[in-house]
Amino acid sequence: MKALCWHGKSDVRVDTVADPVIQNPRDAIIKVTATAICGSDLHLYDGYMPTMEAGDILGHEFMGEVVETGAAVTNLKKGDRVVVPFTMACGSCFFCKKTLTSCCDNSNPNAKIAEAAMGHSPSGLFGYSHMLGGFPGGQAEFVRVPFADVGPYKVPAGLPDEKVLFLTDIFPTGYMAAENAEIEPGDTVAVWGCGPVGQFAIKSAWMFGAGRVIAIDTVPERLRLAETHGKAETIDFMNVEGSVYDRLQEMTKGRGPDRCIDAVGAEAHGTGSIPAVLDKMKTVIGIGTDRPASLRQAIMCCRKAGTVSVPGVYVGFLDKVPMGAFVNKGLTMKSGQTHVHRYLKPLMEKIEKGEIDPSFLITHRLPLAEAPAAYKTFRDKQDGCIKVVLRP
């Protein structure tokens, strides 16, 4: 089959690789009908995620048609259309029973590697390094899905791929970010980053009763989308009078936003401050992995006793995070990989009812063969690219 494989920093290629096969009675084989490039895939593309190996198949946002199932998979049959959560869950461990499925104890066979880096291992992930399982991803013609008796969710008849594809990751991720923000009716919510997750965080903030949503970015097409589809007020952080902090203080009469969401993560672009310059230098020379400029801003801007929600992916250790401000302002922070399984049913129902059509985000529809060029276009924010959907 054809699959998009990682070969090093900024080097991804469509290779011919072996077809996946059933390895466990709980497996299923899925013929991929649609897959997407996620912002967190760029951390692999840019070389920030450790334990990648040449030839690894990328991609964790995918859906398709069941073509084969293991003997223990009785909930699926050949021909079913399914979306597949990017996080894997066994369904029976301590965390899965609490619906904290991205913390599953049993789905990462390389848990020891993750424990050395993080203290404890999260769940296994598709196409996202050997530290998180070494599982081949879904930017391919076919994919093996472990724990298929728990993960894949059937798509109701009549819903096209593009309306449901983002249930695999970014729609639930944006929704969980808003949930983690603990939004109360009428709250002012500030969202850093108007990429795909940020756009869904904006839409979800309204669902949780926000009275006002303010979006921060500098890419014109992303800001426009936040304004038109997200009904958000916007701040261009590269073209704001004063600073983002000053502007948010002005907009909130000195109190600050009630809830702040960092939907940027590890590769934030600073604005020339000393910490931002140091972040960049450290990543360039290989002694740092993360640029937490957005997180710093969110902590400084959030009102006292507010909440900072972090769906943005971080890789390693962060420098110059203002913990003094965080503690003395009495802030709460919530984060984590998304417990996708928890949200599939309620968010699918919102799509069925017409409350949201997630396909508004798609700007580029391409064959898998064009994936290497699409990664660069997406990473460099060229051609108005916000979200790429690939068809194997």
C-alpha positions in Angstrom: 0.0 0.0 0.0 1.0 3.7 -0.2 1.6 5.6 3.1 3.2 8.8 4.2 6.4 8.1 6.0 8.7 10.2 8.2 12.4 10.2 7.2 13.8 13.0 9.3 13.2 16.7 9.9 11.2 18.3 7.1 11.4 15.0 5.2 8.2 13.0 4.6 7.6 10.8 1.6 4.9 8.7 0.2 6.4 5.2 0.2 5.2 1.7 -0.7 5.0 -0.3 2.5 3.5 -3.7 3.6 -0.2 -3.9 4.1 -1.3 -4.1 7.7 -2.6 -7.4 9.0 -4.6 -8.5 12.1 -2.1 -9.1 15.0 -4.6 -9.4 17.9 -8.2 -10.6 18.1 -9.2 -7.1 19.1 -7.8 -5.5 15.9 -9.6 -4.3 12.8 -8.2 -3.2 9.4 -9.6 0.0 8.1 -9.5 1.2 4.5 -8.9 4.9 4.9 -11.3 7.1 3.0 -10.2 10.4 4.5 -7.3 11.6 6.6 -6.0 15.0 7.7 -2.8 16.8 8.6 -3.0 18.0 12.2 -1.1 20.9 13.7 0.6 18.5 16.1 1.9 16.5 13.1 4.1 19.5 12.5 6.0 18.8 15.7 7.1 15.6 14.1 7.8 17.3 10.8 9.9 20.0 12.5 11.9 17.4 14.4 10.8 18.3 17.9 9.3 14.9 18.9 11.8 12.3 20.1 11.8 8.6 19.4 10.8 8.9 15.7 12.3 6.4 13.3 12.8 6.6 9.6 9.9 4.9 7.8 7.3 5.6 10.6 3.9 6.1 9.1 2.3 9.4 10.1 -1.2 10.5 10.7 -3.7 10.3 13.6 -6.8 11.9 12.1 -8.4 9.3 9.9 -11.6 7.5 9.1 -12.7 4.8 6.7 -14.4 1.5 6.0 -13.9 -1.7 8.0 -12.4 -4.4 5.7 -11.5 -7.0 8.3 -11.9 -7.7 12.0 -10.3 -9.9 14.6 -12.2 -12.7 16.3 -13.0 -10.6 19.5 -14.4 -7.6 17.5 -18.2 -8.1 17.5 -19.3 -4.5 17.4 -18.1 -3.9 13.8 -18.6 -5.7 10.5 -17.1 -5.4 7.1 -18.4 -2.4 5.3 -19.1 -0.2 8.4 -18.0 3.4 8.1 -16.2 4.5 11.2 -14.2 7.4 12.7 -11.2 6.4 14.7 -10.1 8.3 17.9 -6.5 9.3 17.7 -6.0 8.1 21.3 -6.2 4.4 22.0 -8.2 2.9 24.9 -8.5 -0.6 26.3 -11.9 0.1 27.8 -11.3 -1.7 31.1 -8.4 -0.1 33.1 -8.8 2.4 36.0 -8.7 5.4 33.7 -10.9 4.0 30.9 -13.6 3.2 33.4 -13.5 6.9 34.4 -13.7 7.9 30.7 -10.2 9.3 31.0 -9.3 7.4 27.9 -6.2 9.3 26.8 -4.7 8.1 30.1 -5.3 4.4 29.3 -2.9 2.1 31.2 -2.8 -0.7 28.6 -2.6 0.8 25.1 1.0 1.9 25.0 3.4 -1.1 24.6 6.3 1.3 25.0 5.1 2.7 28.3 8.5 2.5 29.9 9.9 5.1 27.5 7.1 7.5 28.2 7.5 6.9 32.0 11.1 7.9 31.8 10.2 11.2 30.1 6.9 12.0 31.9 6.7 10.0 35.1 3.7 8.0 33.8 2.6 7.0 30.3 -0.4 8.3 28.5 -2.3 6.1 26.1 -0.9 4.9 22.8 -1.4 7.2 19.8 -1.5 6.6 16.1 1.5 7.7 14.1 3.1 9.7 16.9 6.5 8.4 17.9 7.7 5.2 19.5 7.5 6.7 23.0 3.7 6.7 22.4 3.5 3.2 21.0 5.1 3.2 17.6 1.8 2.5 16.0 1.6 3.1 12.2 -0.7 6.1 11.5 -3.6 6.8 9.2 -2.1 8.8 6.4 -2.1 5.6 4.4 -4.4 3.5 2.3 -5.0 1.0 5.1 -4.4 1.0 8.9 -4.5 -1.5 11.7 -6.7 -0.3 14.5 -6.0 -2.0 17.9 -8.7 -2.1 20.5 -11.3 -2.0 17.7 -13.9 -3.3 20.0 -13.6 0.0 22.0 -12.4 2.8 19.7 -14.0 3.1 16.2 -17.4 4.8 16.2 -19.9 4.1 13.4 -20.9 7.0 11.2 -24.7 7.4 10.7 -25.9 7.0 7.2 -26.1 10.1 5.1 -23.2 12.0 6.8 -20.3 12.6 4.4 -16.7 12.1 5.5 -15.9 15.7 5.7 -18.6 16.4 8.3 -17.4 13.7 10.7 -13.6 13.3 10.0 -12.6 15.9 12.6 -14.3 13.9 15.4 -11.1 11.8 15.4 -9.2 14.7 17.1 -9.6 18.4 16.6 -13.3 18.9 17.2 -13.3 16.9 20.5 -9.9 18.6 21.4 -11.4 22.1 20.9 -14.5 21.0 22.8 -12.6 19.5 25.7 -10.4 22.7 25.8 -13.6 24.7 26.4 -14.9 22.2 28.9 -11.6 22.4 30.8 -11.8 26.1 30.8 -14.7 25.8 33.2 -16.7 28.5 31.3 -19.6 30.1 33.2 -22.5 31.8 31.5 -21.4 35.3 30.2 -17.6 34.7 30.7 -15.1 36.4 28.4 -12.9 33.7 26.8 -9.6 34.5 25.2 -8.2 31.9 22.7 -4.6 32.0 21.7 -4.2 30.5 18.2 -6.8 30.4 15.4 -5.6 27.2 13.8 -7.9 24.2 13.6 -8.0 23.4 17.3 -8.4 27.1 18.1 -11.3 27.4 15.7 -13.1 24.5 17.4 -12.3 25.9 20.8 -13.9 29.2 19.8 -17.1 27.4 18.5 -17.2 25.3 21.6 -16.8 28.2 24.0 -20.1 29.6 22.7 -21.7 26.1 23.3 -20.6 26.4 27.0 -22.3 29.8 27.4 -19.5 32.3 26.8 -20.7 35.9 26.6 -17.7 37.0 24.6 -14.9 35.3 22.7 -11.6 37.0 21.8 -9.2 35.2 19.4 -5.5 36.0 19.1 -3.4 35.2 16.0 -1.6 37.0 13.3 -2.4 35.0 10.1 -5.1 37.0 8.2 -7.1 34.1 6.9 -7.3 32.5 10.4 -8.4 35.7 12.0 -11.1 36.1 9.3 -12.3 32.6 10.0 -12.5 33.3 13.7 -14.5 36.4 13.0 -16.9 34.9 10.3 -17.5 31.4 11.5 -16.5 31.8 15.1 -18.2 35.2 15.7 -15.1 36.2 17.8 -13.5 39.5 18.3 -9.9 39.3 17.2 -6.4 40.6 18.1 -3.5 40.5 15.6 -0.6 40.1 18.0 1.9 41.4 15.4 -0.2 44.5 14.7 -1.7 45.5 18.0 -1.2 48.9 19.6 0.9 48.2 22.7 0.8 44.5 23.7 -1.8 41.7 23.7 -1.9 42.2 27.5 -2.6 45.9 27.1 -5.3 45.2 24.5 -7.0 42.6 26.6 -6.9 44.8 29.7 -8.6 47.5 27.7 -11.2 45.2 26.3 -12.1 43.8 29.8 -11.9 47.1 31.7 -8.8 46.0 33.6 -10.0 42.6 34.8 -8.6 40.3 32.2 -10.4 37.4 30.4 -12.2 35.0 32.7 -10.9 31.9 30.8 -7.8 31.6 28.6 -7.2 28.8 26.1 -3.7 28.1 24.8 -4.4 26.4 21.4 -0.9 27.0 20.1 1.5 24.8 22.1 5.1 24.0 21.6 5.9 26.1 18.5 4.4 29.5 19.4 5.9 32.5 17.6 6.9 35.3 20.1 7.0 39.0 19.3 10.6 39.8 20.0 10.6 39.6 23.8 13.7 38.3 25.5 12.1 35.0 26.5 10.7 34.5 23.0 14.1 35.1 21.5 15.8 32.7 23.9 13.1 30.1 23.1 13.9 30.3 19.4 17.7 30.2 20.0 17.4 27.1 22.1 15.3 25.2 19.6 17.6 26.2 16.8 20.7 24.8 18.5 18.9 21.8 19.9 19.0 22.5 23.7 15.2 23.2 23.9 12.0 21.7 22.5 9.3 24.2 23.3 8.4 27.8 22.7 5.7 28.6 25.3 5.1 32.3 24.4 1.3 31.8 24.2 1.2 30.0 27.6 3.2 32.9 29.2 0.8 35.4 27.8 -2.3 33.4 28.8 -1.1 33.2 32.4 -0.3 36.9 32.6 -3.5 38.0 30.9 -6.0 35.8 32.7 -8.0 37.4 35.4 -7.4 36.5 39.1 -9.0 33.2 40.0 -9.5 32.4 36.3 -8.7 29.3 34.4 -6.1 28.5 31.8 -6.9 25.6 29.5 -4.1 24.1 27.4 -5.0 21.9 24.5 -1.9 22.9 22.6 0.7 20.1 22.5 3.9 20.6 24.5 6.9 18.2 24.1 9.3 18.6 26.9 10.5 21.2 29.4 9.4 24.9 29.4 11.5 27.9 30.4 10.5 31.1 32.1 6.9 30.2 32.7 5.5 32.8 35.2 4.7 30.5 38.0 4.7 33.4 40.4 1.9 35.0 38.6 0.1 31.7 38.2 0.2 31.0 42.0 -0.4 34.5 43.3 -3.3 35.1 41.0 -4.9 31.9 42.1 -5.2 30.4 38.6 -6.3 26.9 37.7 -4.7 25.1 34.7 -6.2 22.0 33.0 -4.7 20.2 30.0 -4.2 16.7 28.5 -4.5 14.7 25.4 -8.2 14.5 24.5 -10.4 11.8 25.9 -11.9 11.4 22.4 -14.1 8.4 23.2 -16.0 10.4 25.8 -17.1 13.0 23.2 -17.9 10.9 20.1 -21.6 10.3 20.8 -22.6 13.8 22.0 -20.6 15.6 19.3 -21.8 13.3 16.5 -25.4 14.2 17.7 -24.6 17.9 17.3 -23.5 17.3 13.7 -26.6 15.2 13.0 -28.8 18.0 14.3 -27.1 20.6 12.2 -25.8 22.5 15.2 -22.3 22.5 13.6 -20.8 21.5 10.3 -17.0 20.9 11.0 -16.2 20.9 7.3 -16.1 24.8 7.4 -12.5 24.4 8.4 -11.2 22.6 5.2 -9.2 24.8 2.8 -7.3 22.1 0.9 -8.5 18.8 -0.5 -5.6 16.7 -2.0 -4.7 13.1 -2.9 -2.3 11.3 -0.6 0.4 11.6 -3.2 0.6 15.4 -2.6 1.0 15.1 1.2 4.7 16.0 1.3 4.1 19.3 -0.4 0.9 19.8 1.7 2.9 19.5 5.0 5.2 22.3 3.9 2.3 24.5 2.8 0.5 23.9 6.1 3.6 24.5 8.2 4.5 27.7 6.4 0.9 29.0 6.3 1.0 29.4 2.6 -1.9 29.5 0.1 -4.4 30.3 2.8 -3.9 26.8 4.2 -5.8 26.2 7.5 -6.8 22.5 7.1 -5.7 19.8 4.7 -7.8 16.7 4.0 -6.1 13.9 2.1 -7.8 11.1 0.1 -5.6 8.0 -0.2 
